[in-house]
Structure formats: structure tokens, C-alpha cells
């Protein structure tokens, strides 16, 4: 059996006692580098952009984490999700449009699509 996915874990085991934390920053893809990090990790902190389509990536990542737990690293857990790239201005504009639409009583399809 190939041990490519165990290389990082084995290397970190030799120095683990020297550090309180080791942070592994991986590419956003779920390739061999990320797989190595998941096999070596105790926990995962997931950065996620504050947008709807980022949820699809999270679903894929959770599935991968579950497979790694089942086959290579049973102690792996998700520590949390770190929300990134939050756009306060866009959120405020959307809230304003929704408020304006509800105040004006607008109920047309165009207004609902445009105003929130």
C-alpha cells in the first residue's frame, strides 16, 4: 500500500512534542497536499468566504474529513469555521433595499428580485 498520504504525519510525529501548535496552511483544492494535512492534523479550522457558493465547498470538505476520519485519522475534528471577506457595505446595501421595498409596499416580481 502506498504511504504518500502519511508522509507529513510521520514527519510531524518526530517534532510534535516541541510545539504547542502546528498550523498547516493548505491550498483550497482537496488534492494530495490537503489530504496529507488532514491525515496529520488533530483538528481543522476552515476559512470560508461569506458568500452562498462557498457552502458547496464546505460540504465537499466535510465529506472528505469524514472519509479521512474513517480510514486514516479517527481523531480528526472540525475546530470551527472562520468567516472571511465579509463585505459590510454590501450587507448594509442589501438590508437598505429590503427595508425600502417593505416601506414602499412594493410587491412586483422585479422589485422583489432587485430590492431583496
C-alpha positions as CSV (number, residue, x, y, z in Angstrom):
1,X,0.0,0.0,0.0
2,X,1.3,3.5,-0.8
3,X,2.1,5.7,2.1
4,X,2.1,9.1,0.3
5,X,-0.7,10.4,2.4
6,X,1.2,9.5,5.6
7,X,4.4,11.3,4.9
8,X,3.6,14.6,6.6
9,X,2.1,12.9,9.6
10,X,5.2,10.8,10.1
11,X,7.5,13.8,9.7
12,X,5.4,15.8,12.3
13,X,5.3,13.0,14.8
14,X,9.1,13.3,15.3
15,X,8.8,17.0,16.3
16,X,5.3,17.1,17.8
17,X,6.4,17.4,21.5
18,X,8.4,20.6,20.8
19,X,5.4,22.7,19.8
20,X,2.0,23.6,21.3
21,X,0.5,24.2,17.9
22,X,1.4,23.5,14.3
23,X,-0.6,25.3,11.7
24,X,-0.8,23.8,8.2
25,X,-2.0,26.1,5.5
26,X,-3.2,24.1,2.6
27,X,-4.4,25.0,-0.9
28,X,-8.2,25.3,-1.4
29,X,-8.3,22.1,-3.5
30,X,-8.8,18.7,-2.0
31,X,-5.7,17.2,-3.5
32,X,-2.8,15.2,-2.1
33,X,-1.3,18.2,-0.1
34,X,-4.6,18.8,1.7
35,X,-5.1,15.1,2.2
36,X,-1.6,14.9,3.8
37,X,-2.5,17.8,6.1
38,X,-5.8,16.2,7.2
39,X,-4.1,12.9,8.0
40,X,-1.5,14.7,10.1
41,X,-3.9,17.1,11.9
42,X,-5.7,16.9,15.2
43,X,-8.3,19.5,14.1
44,X,-9.3,21.7,11.2
45,X,-10.1,25.4,11.2
46,X,-12.0,26.1,7.9
47,X,-11.7,29.5,6.3
48,X,-14.9,30.3,4.4
49,X,-15.8,33.3,2.2
50,X,-19.0,35.0,3.2
51,X,-20.9,34.0,0.1
52,X,-23.6,31.5,-0.8
53,X,-21.5,29.3,-3.2
54,X,-18.8,28.8,-0.6
55,X,-21.2,26.4,1.2
56,X,-20.8,23.9,-1.6
57,X,-17.1,23.7,-1.0
58,X,-17.7,23.3,2.8
59,X,-20.0,20.3,2.0
60,X,-17.2,18.7,-0.1
61,X,-14.7,19.4,2.6
62,X,-16.8,17.9,5.4
63,X,-17.3,14.8,3.2
64,X,-13.5,14.5,2.8
65,X,-12.9,15.0,6.5
66,X,-15.4,12.2,7.3
67,X,-13.6,9.8,4.9
68,X,-10.2,10.7,6.4
69,X,-11.6,10.1,9.9
70,X,-13.0,6.7,8.8
71,X,-9.8,5.5,7.1
72,X,-6.7,7.3,8.3
73,X,-7.2,9.7,11.2
74,X,-10.1,8.9,13.6
75,X,-9.2,11.8,16.0
76,X,-9.6,14.5,13.3
77,X,-12.3,17.0,14.1
78,X,-13.5,20.4,12.8
79,X,-12.5,23.1,15.3
80,X,-14.6,25.7,13.6
81,X,-15.3,27.9,10.6
82,X,-13.5,31.2,10.2
83,X,-15.6,33.6,8.1
84,X,-13.5,35.7,5.7
85,X,-14.0,38.5,3.1
86,X,-17.2,39.8,4.9
87,X,-18.4,42.9,2.9
88,X,-20.2,45.1,5.4
89,X,-21.1,47.7,2.7
90,X,-22.8,45.1,0.5
91,X,-24.7,43.7,3.5
92,X,-25.8,47.2,4.5
93,X,-27.0,48.0,0.9
94,X,-29.0,44.8,0.7
95,X,-30.6,45.5,4.1
96,X,-31.4,49.0,2.9
97,X,-33.0,47.7,-0.3
98,X,-35.1,45.3,1.7
99,X,-36.3,48.0,4.1
100,X,-37.1,50.4,1.2
101,X,-39.1,47.7,-0.5
102,X,-41.1,46.8,2.6
103,X,-41.8,50.5,3.4
104,X,-42.9,51.3,-0.1
105,X,-45.1,48.2,-0.2
106,X,-43.5,47.1,-3.4
107,X,-44.6,43.5,-4.3
108,X,-43.8,43.2,-8.0
109,X,-41.5,40.4,-9.1
110,X,-39.0,42.9,-10.4
111,X,-38.9,44.8,-7.1
112,X,-38.5,41.6,-5.1
113,X,-35.6,40.5,-7.3
114,X,-34.0,43.9,-7.2
115,X,-34.8,45.1,-3.7
116,X,-34.2,41.8,-1.9
